[in-house]
């Protein structure tokens, strides 16, 4: 068909595809940033940490661009399903932006860590970080494919990240109690661990938006929570 | 005028007003939650803390409702300025939702604190909390009035909250080093203090959205940052 109407519809769809591609690119940037941040913690490399921090601006800029594209799409007066997509796009890009912030924050804290002798506990962080990166990459695929079932599974496996966080949190406390000199660096590790746990929460938010995209507001099954550090006595 | 067109325009405006009122109500709920959370920390009252935690659901529910209202408004095919309002409404309600989460988290941590003897340092938290609540209430007024100049001032005064947070952070570290038994409760205070600092960041986000609402993407003047705890050695 070559009517003017079909032309408009096609180009609306092009814009949608471009928006999706931008969000996936933003997500991949955040995942790489996260890996880079954990790498600089392990290698104790201040100048690489500075690069991770500077790169966060690119993610922030992409979020702004995405907001504009979303506004342009919304101006075309879309239908209810399109609006659900638009709403999900805004929320997902905002979650990715926060994940980027947490990665940059971990890189910042790595510089503070480099002012104290190395701690053996950074290895526990790596397990946590691998889980967080996996959750993020998996949920981006689920978003790309509008796969609500995969999103639901990813959301359920956030409990593993929470459990690992809780156990690292306890380990860090014990370490601090045994050696007062470790308190300052351990505090940074505590906050980095918390950031990774929060990244899991943002991946969960994205998963919930994939569900919303496909099913609207039909509610998701209840979810197990295993982060009990809020109430650790 | 009583043409069908003016009727539609008027009711669109009614919906906009209703949306604004909902967001302001949501913001006031978050401010009250925050005050209640700090109050339960001071009074060491577990059952009041449980109420604060439960109340967070009302804020979450309101955010969902607001998203629906925003979608209904967007379906009417608004103009560019309306879309800016809609985008700002989504972002502001999402920031308020996060503030509510932080308040609930502080209440949760108060229960953990109640398992240890009282610490003298909770007073430093109160100063931080008062600043955070003031920032939130002020920025809600700026949002209500679309007052970009007030928003800009509120954004600038986030530096004070950051400076207070940094000083409390250092105080808590010193305390932990002096008394290993205080490490676990002080960790909770550290996270609560961090939550309050993050609430200031969310108030700043809201201020930036007020600016965006009025001026579009014309950039804001640069902002002073005084939270240096990421790089405390």
Interface residues (C-beta under 8 A of the other chain):
Chain A: X64 X67 X70 X71 X74 X75 X77 X78 X79 X80 X83 X84 X86 X87 X90 X91 X94 X105 X108 X109 X111 X112 X115 X116 X173 X176 X177 X180 X183 X184 X187 X190 X191 X194 X217 X230 X231 X232 X233
Chain B: X64 X67 X70 X71 X74 X75 X77 X78 X79 X80 X83 X84 X86 X87 X90 X91 X94 X105 X108 X109 X111 X112 X115 X116 X173 X176 X177 X180 X183 X184 X187 X190 X191 X194 X217 X230 X231 X232 X233
